[in-house]
Amino acid sequence: MYIVVTGAAGFIGANVVKGLNGRGITDIIAVDDLAQGDKFRNLVDCSIADYLDKTAFLQAIEAGTFDGAVDAILHQGACSDTTESDGRYMMQNNYRYSRALLEFCAAEEVPLIYASSAAVYGASTVFREDPQHEQPLNVYGYSKLLFDQVVRRRWDDLPAQVVGLRYFNVYGDRERHKGRMASVAMHAFDQYRRDGKVKLFEGSGGYGAGEQRRDFVSVDDVVKVNLYFLAHPDRSGIYNVGTGAAQSFNDVAVTMVNACRAQRGESQLTLAQMQSQGIIEYIPFPHDLKGKYQSYTQADISALRGAGYNAPFLTVEEGVARYGAQLIERA
């Protein structure tokens, strides 16, 4: 019997595979699309039973190849580019593929734990798992919301666990391949190591320069939440996965810069000192993001806590500092 991880060579998927390995689980079918071949690096230190292309896997489950052979599917695969404008591709890749996995899991009566997104909230100022607060700003967010809606309609006739996890701003190890869609933390690391400074947006949405606030959550915590639900197949629902505490882009930049400085034996600096020394610099807000940008997110995690997940989440100061040390080691 296998656990299937889709998006297994991607950012969150690869960390989930590594987390499963940490619990002694190696009978893993890794599913992904390696058209971007360098993603293979994310799986080099992982132990899996087999790898399948995402199209081949879909064909295999539709042909019955995996009937009776799957314990659970951890569905992390998706196009997560919030600027992708090809709605046909987004809906086929994110929505239709997810529906096919839902049908398989329902027929096989096995758990489906899947990645949703905080992008479903879009322009909302309330981030609670409630339809009245779901206002996506892009087709990526809509593709995630539409599948959540399908799951909600099916609650009463689903024979096994289904869990949707609405990830907020995830950062951490194994995201290098994401390029411009990588986290603020990784970009801050790269910019500081290359240029000696970090560039953030000027004020927007009523917030000052670099003071836009997001719920930044470590991928380490995201993995823990996935494994918690895998270990508790009696619990279903759609849950926010964030720290529950918004922090500023300035907080991320300061923490990452100081992580790099600590590695060099240099003194720690405050935000004001970094600003006065030109280490943190503010650039004009991009015109193409106006009306499509979340200046503030903060997960309401009361539903997650109600489902029994009681572990603490890493703050930016804790998680980004840890991530900085990992990036320095890999560099």
C-alpha positions as CSV (number, residue, x, y, z in Angstrom):
1,M,0.0,0.0,0.0
2,Y,1.2,3.4,-0.9
3,I,0.9,7.0,0.1
4,V,0.7,9.2,-3.0
5,V,2.1,12.8,-2.9
6,T,1.3,14.9,-5.9
7,G,3.5,17.9,-6.6
8,A,6.2,15.8,-4.9
9,A,9.1,17.5,-6.5
10,G,7.7,20.9,-5.7
11,F,8.2,23.1,-2.7
12,I,5.6,21.9,-0.2
13,G,5.3,18.4,-1.8
14,A,9.0,17.7,-1.4
15,N,8.9,18.8,2.2
16,V,5.9,16.5,2.8
17,V,7.8,13.6,1.3
18,K,10.8,14.4,3.6
19,G,8.4,14.7,6.6
20,L,6.9,11.3,5.8
21,N,10.4,9.8,5.6
22,G,11.1,11.3,9.0
23,R,8.2,9.1,10.3
24,G,9.6,6.0,8.7
25,I,7.3,6.1,5.7
26,T,9.0,5.3,2.4
27,D,6.3,3.5,0.4
28,I,5.5,6.7,-1.4
29,I,4.4,7.3,-5.0
30,A,5.8,10.7,-6.0
31,V,3.8,12.4,-8.7
32,D,4.8,15.5,-10.5
33,D,5.7,17.2,-13.8
34,L,9.4,17.4,-14.3
35,A,9.3,19.6,-17.4
36,Q,11.2,21.9,-15.2
37,G,13.9,19.3,-14.7
38,D,15.9,21.0,-11.9
39,K,13.1,20.3,-9.4
40,F,14.5,16.7,-9.1
41,R,17.0,18.2,-6.6
42,N,14.2,18.5,-4.1
43,L,13.9,14.7,-4.0
44,V,17.5,13.7,-4.0
45,D,17.6,13.2,-0.2
46,C,14.2,11.6,0.0
47,S,13.2,7.9,-0.1
48,I,10.3,7.0,-2.4
49,A,9.0,3.8,-4.0
50,D,8.3,5.2,-7.4
51,Y,7.9,8.4,-9.5
52,L,5.1,9.0,-12.0
53,D,4.4,11.9,-14.3
54,K,1.2,13.6,-13.3
55,T,-0.5,12.7,-16.6
56,A,0.6,9.1,-16.3
57,F,-0.7,8.9,-12.7
58,L,-4.1,10.3,-13.7
59,Q,-4.3,7.7,-16.5
60,A,-3.3,4.9,-14.1
61,I,-6.0,5.7,-11.6
62,E,-8.6,6.0,-14.3
63,A,-7.5,2.6,-15.6
64,G,-7.8,1.0,-12.2
65,T,-4.1,0.4,-11.8
66,F,-4.0,1.6,-8.3
67,D,-7.3,0.2,-7.1
68,G,-6.8,-1.2,-3.6
69,A,-3.1,0.0,-3.5
70,V,-3.4,3.5,-2.0
71,D,-3.6,4.4,1.7
72,A,-4.0,8.1,1.2
73,I,-3.3,10.9,-1.3
74,L,-1.6,14.1,-0.2
75,H,-2.4,16.4,-3.1
76,Q,0.1,19.3,-3.2
77,G,0.4,19.6,-7.0
78,A,-0.9,22.8,-8.6
79,C,0.1,25.8,-10.7
80,S,0.6,28.4,-7.9
81,D,1.5,31.3,-10.1
82,T,-0.9,34.0,-9.0
83,T,-0.1,36.0,-12.2
84,E,-0.9,33.2,-14.6
85,S,-3.6,34.5,-17.0
86,D,-4.3,31.3,-18.9
87,G,-7.6,30.4,-17.2
88,R,-8.1,27.2,-19.3
89,Y,-4.7,25.8,-18.2
90,M,-5.3,26.8,-14.5
91,M,-8.7,25.2,-14.4
92,Q,-7.6,22.0,-16.0
93,N,-4.4,21.7,-14.0
94,N,-5.8,22.8,-10.6
95,Y,-9.5,22.2,-10.7
96,R,-10.2,19.2,-13.0
97,Y,-7.2,17.3,-11.8
98,S,-8.3,17.7,-8.2
99,R,-11.8,16.5,-9.0
100,A,-10.4,13.4,-10.6
101,L,-8.4,12.6,-7.4
102,L,-11.5,13.3,-5.3
103,E,-13.5,10.7,-7.3
104,F,-10.8,8.1,-7.0
105,C,-10.5,8.6,-3.2
106,A,-14.2,8.5,-2.8
107,A,-14.5,5.3,-4.8
108,E,-11.6,3.7,-2.9
109,E,-12.7,5.1,0.5
110,V,-9.2,6.5,1.2
111,P,-8.2,10.0,2.7
112,L,-7.6,13.0,0.5
113,I,-5.6,15.8,2.0
114,Y,-5.2,18.6,-0.5
115,A,-3.7,22.1,-0.8
116,S,-6.1,24.9,-1.0
117,S,-4.9,28.5,-0.7
118,A,-5.5,31.8,1.2
119,A,-5.8,33.3,-2.3
120,V,-9.5,32.3,-2.1
121,Y,-10.0,35.3,0.3
122,G,-8.6,37.8,-2.1
123,A,-9.9,41.3,-1.3
124,S,-11.5,40.2,2.0
125,T,-10.3,41.6,5.3
126,V,-11.7,38.6,7.2
127,F,-9.8,35.3,6.8
128,R,-12.2,32.7,8.1
129,E,-13.4,29.5,6.3
130,D,-16.8,31.0,5.4
131,P,-18.2,31.6,1.8
132,Q,-19.1,35.2,2.6
133,H,-15.4,36.1,3.0
134,E,-14.1,34.4,-0.2
135,Q,-13.4,36.9,-2.9
136,P,-10.4,35.7,-5.1
137,L,-8.6,38.3,-7.1
138,N,-7.1,36.0,-9.7
139,V,-7.9,32.8,-11.6
140,Y,-5.5,30.8,-9.4
141,G,-7.5,31.7,-6.3
142,Y,-10.7,30.9,-8.2
143,S,-9.5,27.5,-9.2
144,K,-8.8,26.7,-5.5
145,L,-12.2,28.1,-4.4
146,L,-14.1,26.2,-7.0
147,F,-12.7,22.9,-5.8
148,D,-13.4,23.8,-2.2
149,Q,-17.0,24.4,-3.2
150,V,-17.2,21.0,-4.8
151,V,-15.9,19.4,-1.6
152,R,-18.4,21.3,0.5
153,R,-21.3,20.1,-1.6
154,R,-20.1,16.5,-1.2
155,W,-19.5,16.5,2.6
156,D,-22.6,14.3,3.4
157,D,-21.8,11.6,0.9
158,L,-18.0,11.4,1.2
159,P,-17.1,8.0,2.6
160,A,-13.5,8.9,3.8
161,Q,-11.6,11.8,5.1
162,V,-11.2,14.9,2.9
163,V,-9.2,17.8,4.3
164,G,-8.5,21.1,2.4
165,L,-5.6,23.2,3.8
166,R,-5.7,26.9,2.9
167,Y,-2.0,27.8,3.0
168,F,-1.1,31.4,3.7
169,N,2.4,32.8,2.8
170,V,4.6,29.7,3.0
171,Y,8.4,30.0,3.1
172,G,11.2,27.6,3.6
173,D,13.6,25.0,2.3
174,R,13.2,23.5,-1.2
175,E,11.6,26.5,-2.9
176,R,14.6,27.6,-5.0
177,H,13.0,26.4,-8.3
178,K,10.0,28.7,-7.9
179,G,12.0,31.7,-9.2
180,R,10.0,34.9,-9.0
181,M,7.1,33.1,-7.2
182,A,9.4,32.1,-4.3
183,S,8.9,33.6,-0.9
184,V,9.8,37.1,0.3
185,A,12.3,35.5,2.6
186,M,14.2,33.7,-0.1
187,H,14.3,36.9,-2.3
188,A,15.6,38.9,0.7
189,F,18.4,36.3,1.2
190,D,19.4,36.4,-2.5
191,Q,19.3,40.2,-2.8
192,Y,21.3,40.8,0.4
193,R,23.9,38.2,-0.5
194,R,24.2,39.6,-4.1
195,D,23.7,43.4,-3.6
196,G,24.1,44.0,0.1
197,K,20.5,45.3,0.2
198,V,16.9,44.2,0.2
199,K,14.2,45.8,-2.0
200,L,10.6,46.0,-0.7
201,F,7.6,47.8,-2.1
202,E,6.7,51.3,-1.1
203,G,3.4,51.7,0.8
204,S,0.1,50.3,-0.5
205,G,-3.3,49.5,0.7
206,G,-3.0,52.0,3.5
207,Y,0.2,50.6,4.8
208,G,3.6,52.3,4.9
209,A,6.7,51.3,3.1
210,G,7.4,47.6,3.8
211,E,4.6,47.5,6.3
212,Q,2.2,45.5,4.2
213,R,1.4,42.5,6.5
214,R,1.0,38.9,5.7
215,D,0.6,35.7,7.6
216,F,4.1,34.2,6.9
217,V,4.1,30.5,7.8
218,S,7.1,28.1,7.8
219,V,6.9,25.1,5.5
220,D,8.0,23.1,8.6
221,D,4.7,23.9,10.2
222,V,2.8,23.2,7.0
223,V,4.2,19.7,6.9
224,K,3.3,19.1,10.6
225,V,-0.3,20.1,9.8
226,N,-0.5,17.7,6.9
227,L,0.9,14.8,8.9
228,Y,-1.4,15.6,11.8
229,F,-4.5,15.1,9.6
230,L,-2.9,12.0,8.0
231,A,-2.6,10.5,11.5
232,H,-6.2,11.5,12.3
233,P,-8.4,10.2,9.5
234,D,-11.6,10.8,11.4
235,R,-11.2,14.5,11.0
236,S,-12.4,16.3,7.8
237,G,-12.9,19.9,6.9
238,I,-11.4,23.0,5.2
239,Y,-8.8,24.7,7.4
240,N,-6.6,27.8,7.3
241,V,-2.9,27.0,7.8
242,G,-1.1,30.1,9.0
243,T,0.4,31.4,12.3
244,G,-2.7,33.5,13.1
245,A,-0.4,36.5,13.5
246,A,0.3,38.9,10.6
247,Q,3.8,40.3,10.4
248,S,5.3,42.9,8.0
249,F,7.6,42.5,5.0
250,N,10.1,44.6,7.0
251,D,10.1,42.0,9.7
252,V,11.0,39.3,7.2
253,A,13.8,41.4,5.6
254,V,15.3,42.4,9.0
255,T,15.3,38.8,10.2
256,M,16.9,37.4,7.1
257,V,19.5,40.2,6.9
258,N,20.5,39.6,10.5
259,A,20.7,35.8,9.9
260,C,23.2,36.5,7.2
261,R,25.1,39.0,9.3
262,A,25.2,36.5,12.2
263,Q,26.8,34.0,9.9
264,R,29.6,36.5,9.1
265,G,30.0,37.4,12.8
266,E,28.6,40.9,12.2
267,S,26.4,42.8,14.7
268,Q,22.6,42.7,14.5
269,L,20.8,45.8,13.2
270,T,17.4,47.3,13.8
271,L,15.0,48.2,11.0
272,A,15.8,51.9,11.5
273,Q,19.5,51.2,11.1
274,M,19.0,49.1,8.0
275,Q,16.9,51.9,6.5
276,S,19.4,54.6,7.3
277,Q,22.3,52.5,5.9
278,G,20.4,51.7,2.7
279,I,20.3,48.0,3.5
280,I,16.5,48.1,3.1
281,E,15.4,50.1,0.1
282,Y,11.8,50.7,-1.1
283,I,10.8,50.6,-4.7
284,P,7.6,51.8,-6.5
285,F,4.6,49.5,-6.2
286,P,4.2,47.6,-9.5
287,H,1.3,49.0,-11.7
288,D,0.4,45.4,-12.8
289,L,-0.3,44.4,-9.2
290,K,-2.7,47.2,-8.4
291,G,-6.1,45.7,-7.6
292,K,-4.6,42.2,-7.5
293,Y,-2.5,42.4,-4.4
294,Q,-3.3,41.4,-0.8
295,S,-1.7,44.0,1.5
296,Y,-2.9,42.2,4.6
297,T,-3.6,38.6,5.5
298,Q,-4.0,36.9,8.8
299,A,-5.3,33.4,9.2
300,D,-8.2,32.7,11.6
301,I,-7.0,29.4,12.9
302,S,-9.8,28.7,15.3
303,A,-11.2,25.9,13.1
304,L,-7.7,24.3,12.9
305,R,-7.4,24.5,16.7
306,G,-10.9,23.1,17.0
307,A,-9.8,20.1,15.0
308,G,-7.3,19.3,17.7
309,Y,-4.1,20.8,16.1
310,N,-2.5,22.4,19.1
311,A,1.2,22.7,18.2
312,P,2.7,26.3,18.2
313,F,3.7,28.0,15.0
314,L,7.0,29.5,14.3
315,T,7.1,33.3,14.3
316,V,8.9,35.2,11.5
317,E,11.8,35.8,13.9
318,E,12.1,32.0,14.6
319,G,11.2,30.5,11.2
320,V,13.0,33.0,8.9
321,A,16.2,32.8,11.0
322,R,16.1,29.0,10.8
323,Y,15.5,29.2,7.0
324,G,18.4,31.7,6.6
325,A,20.7,29.2,8.3
326,Q,19.5,26.5,5.9
327,L,20.1,28.8,2.8
328,I,23.5,29.7,4.0
329,E,24.4,26.1,4.5
330,R,23.2,25.2,1.0
331,A,24.9,28.2,-0.6
